Amino acid sequence: MQENKRILNRNRIIAIIIVIFILSYSIIGLFNSTNAASTYHQYIKSGIEAFPEDYQVYLNELKKIHPNWTFDAYYTGIDWNELVANETDHGHNRIHNSATSLWKCSCGDVATGYACASADIIKYYMDPRNFLNNDVKVFQFLEISFNEKIHTTEGIKSVIKGTFMENKKVRVNVNGQTKEMLYEEIILEAARQSGMSPYSIATKIIQEVGSKGSESVSGTYPGYEGYYNFYNYGASDGGSPIAKGLEYAKNGTSSMTQEEKNNLLLPWNDQYKAIVGGAKLLANSYTNAGQNTAYFYKWDVVGTSILKSGASQDVSSSKCFRHQYMTNIQDPTSQTSSLYRTYINANIINEKLNFVIPVYNNMPKSNKLPTNLTANDGTLYYMVGTDVRVRSAPTTSASSLAVMTTLDEIVAVQERKCAYADGYYWDKVKISSGVVGYMASQYLEPCEEVKNAMIEGTNVKAIPNTTVKTMVNELGITSYEVTKDGTKKNDNDKLATGYKLKDTKNNKEYNIIVLGDINGDAAVNTGDTFLIKQVIMEVKSLTNDSQKKAADINSDGAINTGDSYILKRHVMEVGNIEL
């Protein structure tokens, strides 16, 4: 009997423990399930002042260059960590397989030349702030819509110049009539019927099939002769993407009604039907469904309707993160240069263009490009070109040490513009593999903004050609006076060594030192190189403290051949003076 009681008590204890475990697990599960929002309250506010401060810094600079541009802050309601959790599952987002290992996920998943992207590189490309620091990359946030006042066939011609579509007429069927049309005419018609910008349509075509065209648009692919797919619709990863895309062009999908197929001009058995029908499909599936920028095509973080300023919507989390046009995380950024050049060439860059830029909750201070290179390797720059060779010497005839294939990859510049040959300035660089060689300077841009001016005690140091306005903007001084021998200088005047800056709001005064401008004439030229040689050879001495600091260009506390070398290269335009 006693033994039975002990067994009964033990069983009761076990049962209680099981109940406690189940309840604990349920509570934890409940906590975790409520940790992620089930719906996101989204709204748009217009104007730079509507953005967080770290956005405003960049947008204010863009506004100075392009006063007619406007900016909408799209508050997604999505927490940054929740966004990252949803976007870093394997295979959802990809990077070219030739990218550095830090940009590729350790899972090793590779499909059709693209590897699963690492979490750090995904964070970088999702962070809008990384693309607001110049007026090119911001074009991934350009609102995609047709405007007949600024979108013309001439503009389309500038987009397709140098591609398989340039000056090319094709025989097509339009509403039952056979006719010949130029590609720019077809693209403009696609814009009219879809409501999308024709420049975005043309850019998307080039992005998908290349400047020379691919088998998707040849009309000769075995088994699919006479069919075309300019947007690679249905060409998913795995198997033969071209065959999948052309199968879509031929038959659409099994879920489509005949009415839907007719509206999309399916089957796409000529170029007109494929371009116009595909544009309508794009617009219906993405642009007109709320994803109305290149960024939103890639990152599905918005609802299914286009919001205007002051409007809002509640979006279910189940409707986000999966409706993406492409897996390549670099696609929106790689489109920007072409779009920017188009607006420049069409002379409409300063029209009233609107940019819709997302804002997330609890964003980190920054998300940097992942790299194994540090400042100890040199000044960090990123690639603005692809398939760029690293050579053994600064000339195009030198042997190739490596080929940089990935946009935005980081290199360490050890000597900037150290040589000029074959029509290029050359940089001495170190790449992530450890190879040291030479690259054309034009393919590199600094990761950090170049400083024009900085305060050191009672002095302001500046680089050559810095204006009064640039200096005070960078230093954050709002009430000021810059003088030379008591004479006030204008905002557009270049600074010179010996000028005085007075911060009238804070009652502070600074001596201005322009590195390299030793003689104080607001120019850095051969007069300064001659003077520094005399100083080094002890033929002449500098008694003025500001002149001494201007001559100590590398700020090592001495005036020597190192300073003379930097100054000479700057004057010869093969190097830069930097702070």
C-alpha positions in Angstrom: 0.0 0.0 0.0 2.8 2.4 1.0 4.6 1.6 -2.3 1.4 2.4 -4.3 1.1 5.8 -2.5 4.7 6.6 -3.4 4.0 5.7 -7.1 0.8 7.8 -7.0 2.5 10.8 -5.6 5.4 10.5 -8.1 2.9 10.3 -11.0 1.1 13.4 -9.6 4.4 15.3 -9.5 5.3 14.3 -13.0 1.8 15.4 -14.2 2.2 18.7 -12.5 5.6 19.2 -14.1 4.2 18.4 -17.5 1.3 20.8 -17.0 3.8 23.6 -15.9 6.0 22.9 -19.0 3.0 23.0 -21.4 1.7 26.3 -19.8 5.2 27.8 -19.9 5.7 26.8 -23.5 2.3 28.3 -24.4 3.1 31.5 -22.6 6.5 31.7 -24.4 4.8 30.9 -27.7 2.2 33.6 -27.0 5.0 36.1 -26.2 6.9 35.3 -29.4 3.8 35.4 -31.6 2.9 38.9 -30.3 6.5 40.1 -30.6 5.9 40.5 -34.3 3.2 42.8 -35.5 0.2 41.2 -37.2 -0.6 44.4 -39.0 1.4 47.5 -39.9 -0.1 51.0 -39.9 1.3 52.8 -42.9 1.1 56.4 -44.0 2.9 59.0 -46.1 4.1 62.5 -45.1 5.4 64.9 -47.7 8.5 67.2 -47.3 12.0 66.8 -46.0 10.9 67.8 -42.5 8.6 64.7 -42.4 11.7 62.4 -42.4 13.9 61.3 -39.4 16.9 63.6 -38.9 19.4 61.1 -40.4 17.4 61.2 -43.6 17.1 64.9 -43.7 20.9 65.5 -43.8 21.1 63.9 -47.2 17.8 65.1 -48.6 18.6 68.7 -47.8 21.8 68.4 -49.9 19.8 66.9 -52.8 17.3 69.7 -52.6 20.1 72.3 -53.0 21.2 70.6 -56.2 17.6 70.0 -57.5 15.2 72.5 -56.0 12.2 71.1 -57.8 12.5 67.6 -56.5 10.0 66.5 -53.9 10.3 63.7 -51.3 7.6 61.6 -49.6 8.3 59.7 -46.3 6.6 56.3 -46.5 6.3 55.2 -42.9 6.0 51.4 -43.2 5.1 50.6 -39.6 7.6 47.7 -39.8 10.2 47.2 -37.1 13.7 47.0 -38.5 14.5 43.7 -36.8 11.2 42.2 -38.0 12.1 43.2 -41.5 15.5 41.6 -41.2 14.1 38.4 -39.8 11.7 38.1 -42.8 14.2 38.9 -45.5 17.2 36.7 -44.3 15.6 33.3 -44.8 17.7 31.2 -47.2 17.3 31.7 -51.0 14.8 34.6 -50.7 17.5 37.1 -51.6 20.6 36.6 -53.7 23.9 38.1 -54.8 26.1 37.3 -57.8 28.2 34.3 -57.0 31.4 36.1 -57.9 30.9 38.5 -54.9 33.2 38.4 -51.9 32.5 35.6 -49.4 31.3 38.1 -46.8 28.3 38.9 -49.1 27.3 35.3 -49.5 25.4 33.2 -47.0 27.3 30.3 -45.4 24.5 27.9 -46.4 26.2 27.6 -49.8 22.9 27.8 -51.8 23.7 28.8 -55.4 21.2 28.9 -58.3 21.8 30.1 -61.9 24.9 32.0 -60.9 23.5 33.7 -57.8 24.2 32.8 -54.3 22.1 33.1 -51.2 22.9 36.6 -49.8 24.4 37.1 -46.3 22.4 38.9 -43.6 24.8 41.9 -43.5 24.7 42.6 -47.2 20.9 42.3 -47.2 20.7 44.9 -44.4 22.9 47.2 -46.4 20.7 47.2 -49.5 17.5 47.4 -47.5 18.7 50.5 -45.6 17.4 53.6 -47.7 19.9 55.9 -46.0 22.8 54.2 -47.9 21.4 55.6 -51.2 20.6 59.1 -50.4 24.1 60.6 -50.4 24.1 61.3 -54.2 21.7 62.2 -56.9 22.2 59.0 -58.8 21.4 56.1 -56.4 18.4 58.0 -55.1 16.7 57.2 -58.4 15.7 53.7 -57.0 13.1 55.7 -55.0 11.8 57.6 -58.0 8.0 57.3 -58.3 7.2 55.3 -61.4 4.4 56.8 -63.3 3.8 58.1 -66.9 3.9 61.8 -67.4 3.4 62.8 -71.1 4.9 66.3 -70.4 8.3 64.9 -69.6 8.4 61.4 -71.1 9.1 61.5 -74.9 10.4 59.3 -77.6 13.6 61.3 -77.6 14.1 60.4 -74.0 13.4 56.8 -74.7 16.0 56.9 -77.5 18.6 58.0 -75.0 17.8 55.1 -72.8 18.1 52.4 -75.5 21.1 54.0 -77.3 23.8 51.4 -77.8 21.4 48.5 -77.3 19.8 46.0 -79.6 16.8 48.3 -79.7 18.5 51.4 -81.1 17.1 52.5 -84.5 15.5 49.0 -84.9 12.2 48.6 -86.6 10.2 45.4 -86.1 7.1 44.1 -87.9 4.3 43.6 -85.4 0.5 43.2 -85.2 -1.4 46.0 -83.5 -5.2 45.5 -83.1 -5.2 43.1 -86.1 -3.1 45.3 -88.4 0.4 44.5 -89.4 2.8 47.5 -89.2 6.4 48.4 -88.6 7.3 50.2 -85.4 10.5 51.4 -83.8 11.2 50.1 -80.3 10.9 53.6 -78.8 7.4 53.8 -80.3 6.4 50.5 -78.8 7.8 51.5 -75.4 5.9 54.8 -75.4 2.7 53.0 -76.2 3.5 50.5 -73.3 3.8 53.5 -71.0 0.5 55.0 -72.1 -1.4 51.7 -71.6 0.3 50.7 -68.3 0.7 54.1 -66.7 4.4 53.4 -66.0 7.3 55.7 -66.9 8.7 54.6 -70.3 12.2 55.3 -69.1 11.6 52.8 -66.3 10.2 50.3 -68.8 13.2 50.6 -71.1 15.6 50.4 -68.2 13.8 47.3 -66.9 14.0 45.6 -70.3 17.8 46.3 -70.6 18.2 45.1 -67.0 16.4 41.8 -67.7 17.7 40.8 -71.2 21.0 42.9 -71.5 22.1 45.6 -73.9 22.6 43.0 -76.6 19.3 41.1 -76.0 19.1 37.5 -74.9 17.5 34.3 -76.2 14.3 35.4 -74.4 13.8 38.1 -77.1 15.4 36.5 -80.1 12.2 34.7 -81.3 14.4 31.7 -82.2 14.7 29.7 -79.0 14.2 26.0 -79.8 10.6 24.9 -79.0 9.5 28.5 -78.6 10.2 30.0 -82.0 8.2 33.3 -82.5 7.7 34.0 -78.8 9.2 36.9 -76.7 9.5 37.8 -73.1 11.2 41.2 -72.5 10.7 41.2 -68.7 11.6 37.5 -68.0 8.2 37.0 -66.5 8.0 33.4 -65.2 11.7 32.9 -65.6 12.3 31.6 -62.1 15.5 30.3 -60.7 16.4 26.6 -61.4 16.1 24.6 -64.5 16.1 26.7 -67.7 14.8 30.2 -66.8 14.6 31.1 -70.5 12.4 28.2 -71.3 10.2 28.9 -68.3 9.9 32.6 -69.4 9.0 31.7 -72.9 6.5 29.1 -71.7 4.8 32.0 -69.9 4.9 34.1 -73.0 3.2 31.3 -75.0 0.5 30.1 -72.5 0.5 32.4 -69.5 -0.5 30.5 -66.4 -3.1 27.8 -65.8 -5.0 30.1 -63.4 -5.5 32.9 -66.0 -8.9 33.4 -67.6 -9.1 34.1 -71.3 -10.2 37.6 -70.5 -7.0 38.2 -68.5 -4.9 36.7 -71.3 -6.5 39.0 -73.8 -5.9 42.1 -71.6 -2.2 41.2 -71.3 -2.1 40.5 -75.1 -1.1 36.9 -74.5 0.4 35.0 -76.2 3.4 37.3 -76.7 4.1 36.2 -80.3 5.6 39.5 -81.4 7.6 42.4 -79.8 4.7 44.8 -79.5 2.5 42.3 -77.5 5.4 41.2 -75.3 6.5 44.8 -74.4 3.0 46.3 -74.0 1.4 43.3 -72.5 4.4 42.8 -70.1 4.3 46.4 -69.0 0.6 46.1 -68.2 1.3 43.0 -66.2 4.1 44.8 -64.4 1.8 47.7 -63.6 -1.1 45.5 -62.5 1.1 43.3 -60.3 3.5 45.9 -58.9 3.3 49.6 -59.8 -0.5 50.1 -59.5 -0.6 47.7 -56.5 1.5 50.0 -54.3 5.0 48.9 -55.3 5.6 52.1 -57.3 9.4 52.4 -57.1 12.3 50.2 -58.1 13.1 49.8 -54.4 9.6 48.6 -53.7 9.7 46.2 -56.6 12.5 44.4 -54.7 11.5 44.9 -51.1 7.8 44.2 -50.5 7.2 46.4 -47.5 4.1 48.3 -48.7 0.4 47.6 -49.0 -1.6 46.9 -52.2 -2.6 50.5 -53.0 -0.7 53.6 -53.8 -0.8 56.0 -50.9 -0.7 59.8 -51.3 0.3 62.3 -48.7 -1.9 62.3 -45.7 -3.5 58.9 -46.5 -2.9 55.7 -44.4 -3.7 52.0 -44.5 -3.4 49.0 -42.3 -1.5 46.1 -43.9 -1.4 42.5 -42.8 2.1 41.2 -42.2 1.1 38.1 -44.2 0.8 40.4 -47.3 4.4 41.6 -47.0 7.9 40.4 -47.8 7.2 37.8 -50.5 5.9 39.8 -53.6 9.2 40.7 -55.1 10.0 41.2 -58.8 13.6 39.9 -58.5 15.8 38.0 -56.1 19.0 40.0 -56.9 19.4 42.5 -54.0 21.5 44.8 -56.2 18.9 45.2 -59.0 17.3 48.5 -57.8 20.8 50.1 -57.4 22.1 48.9 -60.7 19.2 50.5 -62.5 19.8 54.0 -61.1 22.8 55.1 -63.4 20.8 54.4 -66.5 17.7 56.2 -65.3 19.8 59.2 -64.1 21.6 59.5 -67.5 18.3 59.4 -69.2 16.9 62.3 -67.3 20.2 64.2 -67.8 20.2 63.6 -71.6 16.6 64.5 -71.9 17.3 67.7 -70.0 14.5 66.9 -67.5 16.7 66.2 -64.4 15.5 69.4 -62.7 11.8 68.8 -63.4 9.4 68.1 -60.5 10.4 64.5 -59.8 8.9 62.8 -56.7 10.8 60.3 -54.6 9.0 57.9 -52.2 11.4 56.7 -49.5 10.6 54.1 -46.8 11.1 54.6 -43.1 11.2 51.7 -40.6 10.8 51.6 -36.9 13.8 51.3 -34.6 16.4 51.5 -37.3 20.0 51.1 -36.3 22.5 53.9 -36.5 23.9 52.5 -39.8 24.3 49.4 -41.9 27.7 49.3 -43.6 28.9 47.3 -46.6 30.5 44.2 -45.2 34.3 43.9 -45.9 37.4 42.4 -44.5 39.4 45.5 -45.4 40.0 48.3 -42.9 41.4 51.8 -42.7 44.8 50.1 -42.1 44.7 48.8 -45.7 43.9 52.2 -47.2 41.0 54.6 -47.7 37.9 52.5 -48.3 36.1 53.1 -51.7 33.3 51.2 -53.4 32.9 50.0 -57.0 30.7 52.0 -59.3 31.4 49.8 -62.2 31.4 46.0 -62.9 33.9 43.7 -64.6 36.8 46.2 -63.8 40.3 44.7 -64.0 42.9 45.1 -61.3 46.2 45.4 -63.2 49.9 44.8 -62.3 50.8 48.4 -63.4 48.8 51.6 -64.0 48.2 51.0 -67.8 45.6 49.0 -69.8 48.4 46.9 -71.3 49.5 45.6 -67.9 48.6 42.0 -67.0 45.3 41.5 -65.2 45.6 40.3 -61.5 41.9 40.1 -60.8 38.5 41.1 -62.2 36.0 43.0 -60.0 32.6 41.8 -61.1 30.3 43.0 -58.3 28.8 46.5 -58.0 29.5 48.3 -54.7 32.3 45.9 -53.6 34.8 47.5 -51.3 38.5 48.2 -52.2 41.2 49.9 -50.1 42.8 52.8 -52.0 46.5 53.1 -51.0 47.4 55.8 -53.5 44.7 57.9 -55.2 45.3 59.1 -58.8 49.0 58.0 -58.6 49.4 57.8 -62.4 47.8 58.8 -65.7 47.9 56.6 -68.7 45.7 55.5 -71.6 43.1 58.1 -70.9 42.6 57.1 -67.3 43.8 58.2 -63.8 44.9 55.2 -61.8 44.6 54.2 -58.1 46.8 51.8 -56.3 44.4 49.5 -54.5 44.2 46.4 -52.3 41.2 44.1 -52.8 39.5 41.7 -50.3 41.5 38.7 -51.6 44.7 40.5 -50.6 45.8 41.3 -54.2 47.5 44.7 -54.6 47.4 46.4 -58.0 46.0 49.3 -60.0 42.4 50.3 -61.0 41.0 53.1 -63.1 40.0 55.9 -60.7 36.7 56.5 -62.4 35.2 53.2 -61.2 35.7 54.1 -57.5 33.9 56.4 -55.1 34.7 57.0 -51.4 32.6 55.1 -48.8 32.6 58.1 -46.5 31.7 61.6 -47.6 34.8 63.7 -48.4 35.3 66.4 -45.7 35.8 69.9 -47.0 36.4 71.6 -43.7 37.0 70.8 -40.0 37.7 72.7 -36.8 41.0 72.2 -34.9 41.1 74.4 -31.9 41.0 78.0 -33.0 41.7 77.0 -36.7 39.5 75.8 -39.5 41.3 73.5 -41.9 39.9 73.2 -45.4 40.8 71.5 -48.7 41.4 73.6 -51.9 38.4 75.1 -53.8 36.1 75.0 -50.7 33.7 78.0 -50.7 32.5 80.0 -47.7 29.0 78.4 -48.0 30.3 74.9 -48.2 32.5 75.4 -45.1 29.8 76.9 -42.9 27.2 74.2 -44.0 29.6 71.5 -43.1 30.6 73.0 -39.8 26.9 73.7 -38.9 27.5 77.4 -38.4 24.3 79.4 -39.2 25.3 82.9 -38.3 28.7 83.9 -39.6 31.1 86.4 -41.2 34.2 85.6 -43.3 36.7 88.4 -43.8 40.1 89.1 -45.2 41.9 92.1 -43.7 38.5 93.4 -42.6 36.8 93.0 -46.0 33.7 90.7 -45.9 33.8 87.7 -48.4 30.7 86.4 -50.2 29.2 82.9 -49.8 30.5 81.8 -53.3 34.1 83.0 -52.7 36.8 80.4 -52.4 38.6 80.2 -49.1 42.2 81.2 -48.7 44.8 80.8 -46.0 44.7 83.9 -43.8 40.9 84.5 -43.9 39.0 84.8 -40.6 35.7 83.1 -39.7 33.5 84.6 -37.0 30.7 82.5 -35.6 28.5 85.5 -34.6 25.9 83.3 -32.8 28.4 81.7 -30.5 30.9 84.6 -30.5 33.8 82.5 -31.7 36.6 83.3 -34.2 38.8 81.0 -36.2 41.8 81.3 -38.5 41.2 79.6 -41.9 43.9 77.4 -43.3 43.5 76.0 -46.8 45.9 73.0 -47.2 48.4 73.7 -50.0 47.5 77.4 -50.3 50.7 78.5 -48.7 50.8 82.0 -50.2 47.2 82.8 -49.3 45.9 83.6 -52.8 42.9 81.2 -52.7 44.5 79.0 -55.3 46.7 76.0 -55.1 49.1 76.2 -58.0 52.8 76.3 -59.1 53.4 79.4 -56.9 52.8 77.2 -53.9 55.0 74.3 -55.2 57.8 76.7 -55.7 57.4 78.2 -52.3 57.4 74.9 -50.5 60.6 73.8 -52.3 62.3 77.0 -51.1 61.1 76.2 -47.5 62.4 72.6 -47.7 65.7 73.8 -49.1 65.9 76.4 -46.3 66.2 79.2 -48.9 63.0 80.7 -47.4 61.3 80.5 -44.0 57.7 80.8 -43.1 57.0 83.0 -40.1 53.2 83.0 -40.2 51.6 80.1 -38.3 48.7 79.7 -40.7 51.1 79.5 -43.6 53.1 76.8 -41.8 50.0 74.7 -41.2 48.9 75.2 -44.9 52.3 73.8 -46.0 52.1 70.8 -43.6 49.7 69.1 -45.9 49.9 65.7 -44.4 49.6 67.1 -40.8 52.6 65.2 -39.5 54.1 68.3 -37.8 56.8 68.9 -40.3 57.2 70.5 -43.7 59.1 68.1 -45.9 59.2 66.2 -49.2 56.1 64.3 -48.3 54.1 67.5 -48.3 55.8 68.6 -51.5 54.9 65.3 -53.2 51.2 65.6 -52.3 51.1 69.3 -53.4 52.8 68.5 -56.7 50.4 65.7 -57.6 47.4 67.9 -56.7 48.7 70.7 -59.0 49.3 68.2 -61.8 45.7 66.8 -61.3 46.9 63.3 -60.6 46.1 63.4 -56.8 43.9 65.1 -54.3 44.6 67.0 -51.1 42.4 65.6 -48.4 41.8 66.3 -44.7 
